[in-house]
Amino acid sequence: MSQITPESAPREPYEPYEPWQPGPIRQEPRFRLLRKLAAPLVVVGAFLAKFKYILFAIFKFKVVTTSLSMLVSIGAYSLLWGWKFALGFVALLFVHEAGHALEAKRQGLPVSAPVFIPFLGAAILLKENPQNAWREAQIALAGPILGSLGAAAVWWYGEATDNNLLIAVAFTGFFLNLFNLLPIVPLDGGRAVAALHPALWLVGLVGLAALTFVAPNPILILILVVSAMELWNRWRARDTPEARTYYSIAPWQRVAVAVTYLGLAAALGVAMSASHIERSI
């Protein structure tokens, strides 16, 4: 058997060497993920910078402000109760505020669109004060009146369709309007009883303080602080000529406010009792 020596081993065909130029060295970009995420923001920023005047004109419309605040409130309430209940609750808030706005417009007062504040309800802003306490009471009571009618409509439809969710929304609407009738400022009840006697503000403030002590709640505490400040400011100005003129109204107007206020409060209490759903264990 022949031996294979290095000299006799088969050799691979020779391949000539060809020089290769690697070209310029490119650095790997840093923070590639952040750049990808920031790209859409840059595009949006450029759009806003170019069309900022158009967007500013759009957001000046009242309907946009109201709609956006409504959507934010629906989202906030959905975290607690689900989107269906939140939608119905915010809708009843809108009906309540619409009552204030319609009465203010009937009196010829410029009024802002409703603005919704999560967990604090909603509000409209009067750009001029009413002429007197009688006019202020009318605006104050218009909200709970229309809001109660809206809740009653939801309750009726919920009973007709055997929908417990709608009945629960209606119950909450009745409670909301009844709570707003507390005789404290800046709630509707406080503005209404201003046409009766300012001493009722103190009664309402004491009652709210007792409720806050029994069932502490951040919202109740906030309302209590604001009410105390507003009561103090109005009480200090009670003897000024402007205040005397403002609170000087006809006796029949006081009777009309008292009957409407007490009758609405009683009706809401009955409606709450009738629409309450017992939870089964």
C-alpha positions as MATLAB code, in Angstrom:
seq = 'MSQITPESAPREPYEPYEPWQPGPIRQEPRFRLLRKLAAPLVVVGAFLAKFKYILFAIFKFKVVTTSLSMLVSIGAYSLLWGWKFALGFVALLFVHEAGHALEAKRQGLPVSAPVFIPFLGAAILLKENPQNAWREAQIALAGPILGSLGAAAVWWYGEATDNNLLIAVAFTGFFLNLFNLLPIVPLDGGRAVAALHPALWLVGLVGLAALTFVAPNPILILILVVSAMELWNRWRARDTPEARTYYSIAPWQRVAVAVTYLGLAAALGVAMSASHIERSI';
ca = [
       0.000    0.000    0.000;
       1.464    3.255   -1.101;
       1.890    6.088    1.352;
       0.605    9.605    0.701;
       3.180   12.268    1.313;
       2.607   15.999    1.429;
       4.204   16.269   -1.943;
       1.922   13.636   -3.488;
      -1.377   14.835   -1.867;
      -3.939   16.328   -4.267;
      -4.118   20.089   -4.206;
      -7.131   22.381   -4.654;
      -7.023   24.666   -7.641;
      -5.473   28.012   -6.793;
      -7.870   30.997   -6.551;
      -6.227   34.371   -7.025;
      -6.731   37.005   -4.286;
      -8.909   39.967   -5.188;
      -8.697   43.085   -3.051;
     -12.001   44.187   -1.326;
     -12.870   47.679   -0.211;
     -15.188   47.715    2.819;
     -16.322   51.254    2.128;
     -17.033   53.939    4.727;
     -17.855   52.735    8.222;
     -21.434   53.603    9.291;
     -22.249   54.155   12.908;
     -25.254   52.263   14.304;
     -27.878   54.879   15.232;
     -28.433   55.232   18.954;
     -31.875   55.144   20.537;
     -33.494   53.713   17.414;
     -36.711   52.825   19.276;
     -37.069   56.310   20.721;
     -36.623   57.827   17.294;
     -39.347   55.635   15.865;
     -41.707   56.591   18.671;
     -40.918   60.269   18.326;
     -41.493   60.358   14.573;
     -45.316   60.614   14.793;
     -45.008   63.327   17.446;
     -42.760   65.352   15.169;
     -45.296   65.078   12.352;
     -48.140   66.146   14.648;
     -46.069   69.025   15.994;
     -45.326   70.235   12.494;
     -49.032   70.035   11.643;
     -50.020   72.012   14.739;
     -47.377   74.638   14.046;
     -48.627   75.073   10.496;
     -52.346   75.057   11.190;
     -52.456   76.462   14.726;
     -54.707   79.355   13.780;
     -57.257   77.025   12.204;
     -57.256   74.752   15.260;
     -57.615   77.726   17.587;
     -60.667   78.887   15.655;
     -62.194   75.392   15.851;
     -61.721   75.086   19.602;
     -63.390   78.454   20.143;
     -66.725   76.839   19.301;
     -68.720   76.059   22.434;
     -69.848   72.683   21.143;
     -66.260   71.440   21.000;
     -65.540   72.432   24.596;
     -68.740   70.829   25.840;
     -68.234   67.655   23.806;
     -64.644   67.144   24.904;
     -65.470   67.701   28.572;
     -68.393   65.287   28.245;
     -66.126   62.619   26.753;
     -63.595   63.081   29.546;
     -66.339   62.771   32.162;
     -67.783   59.658   30.515;
     -64.336   58.101   30.524;
     -63.791   58.963   34.186;
     -67.173   57.640   35.322;
     -66.708   54.518   33.185;
     -63.804   53.510   35.400;
     -66.254   53.208   38.295;
     -69.583   52.168   36.795;
     -69.014   51.087   33.191;
     -69.526   53.077   30.020;
     -73.289   52.484   29.667;
     -74.110   53.873   33.101;
     -71.581   56.680   32.634;
     -73.175   57.693   29.340;
     -76.643   57.900   30.879;
     -75.372   59.767   33.935;
     -73.545   62.404   31.885;
     -76.598   62.781   29.632;
     -78.733   63.605   32.684;
     -76.100   66.099   33.813;
     -76.390   67.755   30.418;
     -80.194   67.956   30.696;
     -79.834   69.522   34.155;
     -77.423   72.189   32.915;
     -79.565   72.798   29.842;
     -82.367   73.889   32.178;
     -80.127   76.579   33.679;
     -78.934   77.715   30.257;
     -82.418   77.927   28.718;
     -83.794   80.003   31.586;
     -80.780   82.311   31.525;
     -81.230   82.854   27.792;
     -84.938   83.486   28.330;
     -83.957   86.283   30.684;
     -81.570   87.668   28.069;
     -78.390   86.812   29.993;
     -75.282   85.689   28.107;
     -74.277   82.253   29.302;
     -71.438   79.861   28.579;
     -71.852   76.334   27.273;
     -71.954   73.569   29.891;
     -68.541   72.379   31.035;
     -68.270   68.937   32.635;
     -65.877   68.277   35.490;
     -65.321   64.601   36.395;
     -66.686   63.685   39.856;
     -67.863   67.287   40.395;
     -70.712   67.379   37.896;
     -71.076   70.203   35.402;
     -71.559   73.948   35.383;
     -72.448   76.932   33.246;
     -71.084   80.416   33.767;
     -73.269   83.507   33.693;
     -71.471   86.453   32.150;
     -73.917   88.839   33.823;
     -75.683   88.617   37.176;
     -79.489   88.253   37.279;
     -81.458   91.394   38.090;
     -82.594   90.205   41.524;
     -83.025   87.182   43.770;
     -86.292   86.248   42.044;
     -84.534   85.937   38.682;
     -81.661   84.044   40.274;
     -84.094   81.584   41.865;
     -85.742   80.976   38.511;
     -82.404   80.106   36.909;
     -81.407   77.954   39.881;
     -84.633   75.933   39.926;
     -84.794   75.474   36.152;
     -81.898   73.010   36.304;
     -83.415   70.593   38.842;
     -86.852   70.887   37.219;
     -85.661   69.910   33.733;
     -83.173   67.430   35.177;
     -85.928   65.739   37.180;
     -88.125   65.498   34.086;
     -85.231   63.902   32.213;
     -84.675   61.382   35.002;
     -88.414   60.646   35.086;
     -88.376   59.914   31.340;
     -85.460   57.501   31.787;
     -87.260   55.851   34.708;
     -90.463   55.427   32.700;
     -88.610   53.853   29.782;
     -86.609   51.634   32.107;
     -89.785   50.347   33.742;
     -91.465   49.834   30.363;
     -88.541   47.784   29.034;
     -87.682   46.135   32.370;
     -84.166   47.614   32.160;
     -82.604   47.828   35.613;
     -79.646   49.800   34.292;
     -81.886   52.641   33.114;
     -83.804   52.547   36.389;
     -80.515   52.855   38.275;
     -79.515   55.796   36.069;
     -82.860   57.451   36.796;
     -82.452   56.897   40.548;
     -79.024   58.534   40.394;
     -80.525   61.426   38.439;
     -83.197   61.958   41.098;
     -80.547   61.895   43.806;
     -78.349   64.342   41.893;
     -81.149   66.878   41.541;
     -82.219   66.456   45.172;
     -78.654   66.948   46.375;
     -78.438   70.148   44.345;
     -81.432   71.485   46.260;
     -79.449   71.674   49.507;
     -79.863   75.270   50.730;
     -76.200   76.171   50.410;
     -74.346   78.259   47.880;
     -73.118   77.620   45.249;
     -75.596   74.722   44.822;
     -78.949   75.373   43.148;
     -80.838   75.186   46.429;
     -78.704   77.918   47.947;
     -79.372   80.237   45.034;
     -83.083   79.472   45.207;
     -83.561   80.058   48.948;
     -81.807   83.410   48.578;
     -85.249   84.623   47.536;
     -86.695   83.376   50.853;
     -84.265   84.338   53.614;
     -80.458   84.374   53.848;
     -80.633   82.595   57.228;
     -81.475   79.384   55.354;
     -77.887   79.354   54.083;
     -76.645   78.872   57.617;
     -79.100   76.006   58.147;
     -77.848   74.322   55.004;
     -74.210   74.844   55.957;
     -74.744   73.247   59.380;
     -76.550   70.310   57.775;
     -73.759   69.813   55.226;
     -71.136   69.971   57.981;
     -73.014   67.258   59.899;
     -73.249   65.108   56.768;
     -69.537   65.552   56.087;
     -68.739   64.547   59.662;
     -70.895   61.414   59.475;
     -69.758   60.373   55.985;
     -66.421   62.062   55.171;
     -65.918   62.525   51.473;
     -63.447   64.700   49.513;
     -66.227   66.149   47.358;
     -68.373   67.003   50.398;
     -65.379   68.629   52.072;
     -64.702   70.716   48.965;
     -68.334   71.824   48.733;
     -68.325   72.636   52.450;
     -65.254   74.873   52.133;
     -66.565   76.678   49.052;
     -69.987   77.113   50.664;
     -68.512   78.564   53.846;
     -66.490   81.105   51.847;
     -69.438   82.082   49.677;
     -71.724   82.376   52.698;
     -69.221   84.625   54.464;
     -68.878   86.905   51.423;
     -72.629   87.237   50.955;
     -73.282   87.729   54.639;
     -70.761   90.595   54.838;
     -72.414   92.333   51.886;
     -75.989   91.838   53.099;
     -76.431   95.448   54.338;
     -75.105   97.203   51.255;
     -77.618   99.150   49.123;
     -76.997   96.841   46.188;
     -77.710   93.734   48.282;
     -80.902   95.199   49.740;
     -82.150   96.012   46.264;
     -81.147   92.588   44.977;
     -82.985   90.653   47.705;
     -86.038   92.924   47.785;
     -88.734   91.014   45.869;
     -92.517   90.786   45.980;
     -94.216   88.501   48.552;
     -95.901   86.433   45.836;
     -92.494   85.739   44.329;
     -91.247   84.394   47.654;
     -94.307   82.156   47.900;
     -93.765   80.890   44.340;
     -90.134   80.024   45.092;
     -91.049   78.318   48.381;
     -93.810   76.195   46.815;
     -91.647   75.207   43.854;
     -88.610   74.455   46.016;
     -90.411   72.378   48.651;
     -92.673   70.640   46.126;
     -89.743   69.653   43.924;
     -87.748   68.358   46.890;
     -90.711   66.250   48.052;
     -91.341   64.886   44.553;
     -87.691   63.900   44.178;
     -87.746   62.122   47.527;
     -90.788   60.087   46.452;
     -89.212   59.346   43.062;
     -86.022   58.101   44.697;
     -88.000   55.796   46.945;
     -90.031   54.426   44.038;
     -87.057   53.900   41.694;
     -84.772   52.315   44.271;
     -83.768   48.768   43.356;
     -83.062   46.341   46.143;
     -79.869   44.406   45.565;
     -80.279   40.655   45.843;
     -77.623   38.810   47.886;
];
